[in-house]
């Protein structure tokens, strides 16, 4: 009997979905097995940063944002998507070695493991964001998100962008570990200060704005804030630019991954021929 | 004469000029096998014999796909299990249930995950409480049985059998019988490849073809009994060589000692 190609494709997609969710579940189980701090630790860094900056705002009255969006939610809407993006990208960069034992099951490909990790990080940070939204909504006694669909759409964009950037640099980072280190530092340090997390884009003068708006994360953060309040001013910010980066990075990442997947399976080998103990 | 096209259709594993070296100490390698080509057809029951256990096991790892050969290629035309009895994907911090579930999510057919988990629990002999305990707290023999149960829970076109530690297939104990029944169900009408070192009886009982590897080279392919004899002879030859070498060294040392005593006198 000739198998139906469409049916086969659907069953393959369903199988891949099942494998990805199994990897994500295993990751959270491993975090939970480390004890309470295993899971809570994920929330700690963004919460600590948000707390610190909120404290600074309280001490220096008038600094930061607050006219359009609740200050806590304004900070959270920058930190949470950004940390999710870096977590997804960095895990994709280093996740292949970490998940090495999983490839014992040959049906599981490195891409499944990377997608599973990305799914879990996205779920964890989505939960954190939801907690902030619900908390602020309860505090102000009105729903803190004006356009929930748009918020979800942009949030997914962050997750996919992180995955795309991680996947694009994965193969190069595998070959040149120094490059992986540079990308990690760039993601963690440089982008943190240029992604509109601490300042709204409108406060940047027109002539300097393009120095910030090359960064797709700055577009994403400001768009996310617009989904909370459509009147939030975000001059020159473009959803098209943001999504072009998302689609471009995923496409480029999949392209180089598809051509180099075999590289990821190769372990370091002691290949010096003169060191071989040969029975001959 | 077999029809070549039919024979090609029934091919499940093709190994072409594969070589593999394994780490032996710091920055040194030893040869497991070299330049080996092999066709495995559907329904074959093949035992791999070698004087050094690592040779047969390394070849099985390459044929099953959990290891890549240093040179050459291994092609699969169907699903091939990992070496039954081992499982590097198990994590000691996770419970037996979680480890088994992860494997089931990957290999069970849709809608069969729960059934396969029940089968794994039954074959492993773990009760509900133990099954949900971290694997690290399990007795090592129970861990081995769980590895075996997970390996046998899913359908593969080719079953690769590595070293099975704690199962005597000839025993009449209910647990052994349960595993034997499942094992025979899994190989029924399918292909079996087994690493024979350390489990010759199992190999002779279930395999109808053997491969003898000596010094990393394929020296004979055919009757498993003959393979076993060849390997026994090779082991004996190696032992004799070693004994002669040691005796010669002892004699040299003795001569040196006597020479030194005469000099002292």
Interface residues (C-beta under 8 A of the other chain):
Chain A: X11 X14 X15 X18 X19 X21 X22 X25 X26 X29 X30 X33 X34 X101 X102 X104 X105 X106 X107 X108 X265 X266 X269 X270 X271 X272 X275 X276 X277 X278 X279 X280
Chain B: X21 X23 X24 X27 X28 X29 X30 X31 X65 X66 X68 X70 X80 X82 X87 X88 X89 X91 X93 X94 X98 X101 X102 X103 X105 X106 X107 X110 X134 X215 X216
